[in-house]
Amino acid sequence: MGFTFKEDVTDIRNTKVVDVIKELESYGVNVDIVDCYADIDEVKQEYDIDMQKKAGNSYDAIIVAVNHQNYLNLDEDYFKSISSENGILVDVKGIYRGKIKDMDYFSL
């Protein structure tokens, strides 16, 4: 979740999220990308990456890479609803620290 250079902007230039995506894909991981600010067509044109309009379900891992305002109020029930039974939440910026009790949770 999140693709832009920083929170609450549409700018995708210099985003480091693309490096995370490429690294995961190098291990054969299927990656879906959603971002409430990034333009799907611009991401495709600049990085040849297909973004999703919204998150799917049954993810083994969810990585919240950019702390957009729209993501701050998401709760554990939301993440459970889009993850597999043993899904893990990776919170790069630590915005959910102390709020996730039942899921496997990792923050930098």
N, C-alpha and C positions, 0 to 999 in steps of 0.2 A: 504494500500500500504506500503510494507516494512515488513520484518520479522526478518532480521538479528540483531545481537547484537548491531551493530552500522553501520553508513553509509559507503558505498563503500567497504564492506568486505563480504566474504561468510560465516563467522562464525555465526552459529545459537546457539551456547552454551550460556546459561544465558540470552537469549533474554527475555525481559519483555513483548514483544508483545503477547506472548502466554497467559499471564495473562489477557490482554484486550480481546482476542478472547474468552477465557473461560468465562469471566464475561458476555460478550454480549450473548453468547450461553445460559448462565443460565437464561436469560430473554426471550429465545425463538427466538432470532435474528439469521437469516441465514447469515453466514459470508463467503465471498470469500476473499482469501488471494492471493496477487501477490507480487513478489519480483524479481527484475532483477538480484540479486546476489545469493539468496538462492537456493540450489539444491532441487527440488521437491521431489525426492526419499529420501533424507536425512531428510527432514522435516517430511515426512510420517513415516519413521522408528523411529525417535527420539521422535516425539510428537503425532503420529497418527492423523495428520492434513493433509487434502488434499489441496494442493495449486493449483491455476489456472495458466496456462501459460501466460494469458493476462487478463486484466480487461474486464468484460462484459459490460452491459449497464442497464439503468433504476435503478440504485442504489438509495435508499432513503438517504443513508449517505455514504460518502467516508472519510475514515480516513487515512491521510498520517502520518504514525507512524515513519518512518525512512527517513531521508533526503538524500537519495542517489543522487549523481550527476545527474543521468538520470532523476530525478524528478524535479530538480531545474528550468528547462525551460518550464515545463508544464504550460499552461495558462488556464484562466477561460473557454475559449471555449472547451478545452479538457475535463475539469471536467463537463461542461454542457452536453457534448456529451455522457458521461457515467452515468449521473445521471437522476433521474426522474424529473418531472417538478418542484417539490418543494424540490429537494435534498439539503442536507447540506454538506459542506466541513469542516471537522475537521482537523486542521493543528497542530499536536502535537508540532512541533518544531518552528512554526511561520515563515516558509520559504516563505509563500505567503501573509504575512501581508501587507496590503496596495495595493495588486494586485488584489484582488477579490472584485468586485463592485456589481454584480447583484445577485449572489448566497447568500444564508444564509451561513455565515462563522463563525467559532469559532476557536480560538487558545488559548493555555494555556499561 
